[in-house]
Amino acid sequence: MDVSAAPPPSSVLFAKGVIARLAIWYILRIAVQEGWGGPGAAEKRTWLASVIVDTFEDQSQTPDDQYIEELLLQIMADEYEAIIEDGSAESVARDIIRMWEETRVGKADTVTKFEELAQNIKGKKVEVQQAPQDEDDEWEDDDDGSDEEEEEVPQLLQPQPQKGNEPEVDEDGFTLVKGKGKGRR
């Protein structure tokens, strides 16, 4: 292949579409905005687009959406230290496959749609709210492999205080010492 030759118009269109689709992927936007990939996070996004385009251009058989999804997940984990579990990589991969198929036959509808969306959000910050984490979710024990419902743990009963024999504690947390009583000397 001659290096000085311009790429075919369909490849240029596809590359523009991939760049636009990645620009609107909110997970990648957050990663770039928050600098998860280090100081070159934005350059890594462009590099990711080139890896995807090269994957399609260099292979004789068109990659499927599962391959592209795994590629996205792997690069996000390696380059941005982000583990994506929300299923968004799957929809990005499907969109990229659709753009590849459309640009091969000269259609630009999907590419144009993504370019418009990318242009509309350009320069806007992503609003991020961290969801409260449930400690049980993070440290879930799946070693037993059973799907049985957990047994309900019985509640402990509060002991009934005994009158007259309990220590008296003041507001500072000190235990008051009581005398033994009168006439005992």
C-alpha positions as CSV (number, residue, x, y, z in Angstrom):
1,M,0.0,0.0,0.0
2,D,1.4,3.4,-0.9
3,V,1.8,5.6,2.2
4,S,1.3,8.8,0.3
5,A,-2.1,7.8,-1.2
6,A,-5.1,9.3,0.4
7,P,-7.4,6.9,2.2
8,P,-10.7,6.1,0.4
9,P,-13.6,8.5,1.3
10,S,-15.5,5.7,3.0
11,S,-12.6,5.2,5.4
12,V,-12.4,8.9,6.2
13,L,-16.1,9.0,6.8
14,F,-15.9,6.0,9.1
15,A,-13.0,7.5,11.0
16,K,-15.0,10.7,11.5
17,G,-17.9,8.7,12.8
18,V,-15.8,6.7,15.2
19,I,-14.3,9.9,16.6
20,A,-17.7,11.4,17.0
21,R,-19.2,8.3,18.6
22,L,-16.4,8.1,21.1
23,A,-16.7,11.8,21.8
24,I,-20.4,11.3,23.0
25,W,-19.7,8.1,25.0
26,Y,-20.3,9.5,28.5
27,I,-18.0,7.1,30.2
28,L,-15.1,8.1,28.0
29,R,-16.1,11.8,28.4
30,I,-15.9,11.5,32.2
31,A,-12.6,9.6,31.9
32,V,-11.1,12.4,29.8
33,Q,-12.6,15.2,31.8
34,E,-11.4,13.8,35.1
35,G,-8.0,12.9,33.8
36,W,-8.3,9.2,34.5
37,G,-5.9,8.4,31.7
38,G,-3.3,10.9,33.0
39,P,-2.3,14.2,31.4
40,G,-2.8,12.8,27.8
41,A,-6.3,11.5,28.3
42,A,-7.7,13.4,25.3
43,E,-4.9,12.1,23.1
44,K,-5.7,8.6,24.2
45,R,-9.3,9.1,23.0
46,T,-8.0,9.9,19.5
47,W,-5.6,7.0,19.7
48,L,-8.5,4.7,20.7
49,A,-10.4,5.9,17.6
50,S,-7.4,5.1,15.4
51,V,-7.1,1.6,16.9
52,I,-10.7,0.9,16.1
53,V,-10.4,2.2,12.6
54,D,-7.2,0.2,12.0
55,T,-8.9,-2.9,13.3
56,F,-11.5,-2.6,10.6
57,E,-9.1,-1.5,7.8
58,D,-6.5,-4.2,8.6
59,Q,-8.6,-7.3,8.9
60,S,-9.9,-9.2,6.0
61,Q,-13.0,-10.2,7.9
62,T,-15.1,-7.5,9.5
63,P,-14.9,-7.7,13.3
64,D,-18.2,-8.2,15.1
65,D,-19.7,-6.1,17.9
66,Q,-18.5,-8.4,20.6
67,Y,-14.9,-8.1,19.5
68,I,-15.2,-4.3,19.4
69,E,-16.9,-4.2,22.8
70,E,-14.0,-6.3,24.3
71,L,-11.5,-4.0,22.6
72,L,-13.2,-1.0,24.1
73,L,-13.4,-2.5,27.6
74,Q,-9.7,-3.6,27.5
75,I,-8.4,-0.2,26.4
76,M,-10.6,1.6,29.0
77,A,-9.2,-0.7,31.7
78,D,-5.6,-0.4,30.5
79,E,-5.4,3.2,29.5
80,Y,-8.0,4.9,31.8
81,E,-8.0,2.4,34.7
82,A,-11.8,2.2,34.4
83,I,-13.8,-1.0,34.6
84,I,-17.0,-0.5,32.6
85,E,-19.9,-2.7,33.8
86,D,-22.9,-0.6,32.7
87,G,-23.3,-2.1,29.2
88,S,-22.5,1.1,27.4
89,A,-19.5,-0.4,25.6
90,E,-21.9,-2.8,23.9
91,S,-24.0,0.0,22.4
92,V,-20.9,1.9,21.3
93,A,-19.7,-1.3,19.6
94,R,-23.0,-1.8,17.8
95,D,-23.0,1.8,16.6
96,I,-19.5,1.4,15.3
97,I,-20.4,-1.8,13.4
98,R,-23.5,0.0,11.9
99,M,-21.3,2.9,10.8
100,W,-18.8,0.6,9.2
101,E,-21.6,-1.2,7.2
102,E,-23.2,2.1,6.2
103,T,-20.0,3.8,5.1
104,R,-19.0,0.8,3.0
105,V,-22.1,1.5,0.8
106,G,-21.7,5.3,0.8
107,K,-24.3,6.1,3.5
108,A,-23.4,8.8,6.0
109,D,-26.7,9.1,8.0
110,T,-25.4,7.6,11.3
111,V,-22.0,9.4,11.0
112,T,-23.8,12.7,10.5
113,K,-26.0,12.0,13.5
114,F,-23.1,11.3,15.8
115,E,-21.1,14.3,14.5
116,E,-24.1,16.6,15.2
117,L,-24.4,15.1,18.7
118,A,-20.7,15.5,19.3
119,Q,-20.8,19.1,18.1
120,N,-23.7,19.9,20.5
121,I,-21.9,18.6,23.6
122,K,-18.5,20.0,22.6
123,G,-17.1,22.1,25.5
124,K,-19.8,21.1,27.9
125,K,-18.8,19.5,31.2
126,V,-20.2,16.1,32.2
127,E,-22.1,16.3,35.5
128,V,-21.0,13.5,37.6
129,Q,-22.6,12.3,40.8
130,Q,-21.1,9.4,42.7
131,A,-23.8,7.0,43.7
132,P,-23.7,5.9,47.4
133,Q,-22.1,2.5,47.6
134,D,-23.6,-0.2,49.6
135,E,-20.8,-2.0,51.5
136,D,-22.6,-5.3,51.1
137,D,-22.3,-5.0,47.3
138,E,-18.6,-4.4,47.3
139,W,-17.7,-7.3,49.7
140,E,-20.2,-9.9,48.5
141,D,-19.2,-13.5,49.3
142,D,-19.9,-15.8,46.4
143,D,-17.7,-18.7,47.5
144,D,-20.5,-21.1,48.3
145,G,-22.0,-20.8,44.8
146,S,-25.5,-21.3,46.1
147,D,-28.4,-19.1,45.0
148,E,-30.4,-19.7,48.2
149,E,-31.8,-16.7,50.1
150,E,-29.8,-15.7,53.1
151,E,-31.2,-16.6,56.4
152,E,-32.5,-13.7,58.4
153,V,-30.3,-13.0,61.4
154,P,-32.2,-12.9,64.7
155,Q,-32.2,-9.5,66.4
156,L,-30.5,-9.3,69.8
157,L,-32.6,-8.3,72.7
158,Q,-31.6,-5.3,74.8
159,P,-30.9,-6.3,78.4
160,Q,-33.4,-4.8,80.9
161,P,-31.5,-2.5,83.3
162,Q,-31.6,-3.5,86.9
163,K,-32.7,-0.7,89.2
164,G,-30.5,0.4,92.0
165,N,-27.4,-1.6,91.1
166,E,-26.4,0.2,87.9
167,P,-23.6,2.8,87.8
168,E,-24.6,6.4,87.3
169,V,-22.8,8.2,84.4
170,D,-22.8,12.0,84.2
171,E,-22.9,14.0,80.9
172,D,-19.1,14.0,80.6
173,G,-19.1,10.2,80.6
174,F,-17.7,9.8,84.1
175,T,-19.1,7.2,86.5
176,L,-20.3,8.7,89.7
177,V,-19.1,7.0,92.9
178,K,-21.8,6.5,95.5
179,G,-21.3,6.2,99.2
180,K,-22.2,3.0,100.9
181,G,-24.9,4.7,103.1
182,K,-25.2,6.2,106.5
183,G,-24.1,4.7,109.7
184,R,-21.4,2.4,108.3
185,R,-18.2,3.7,109.7
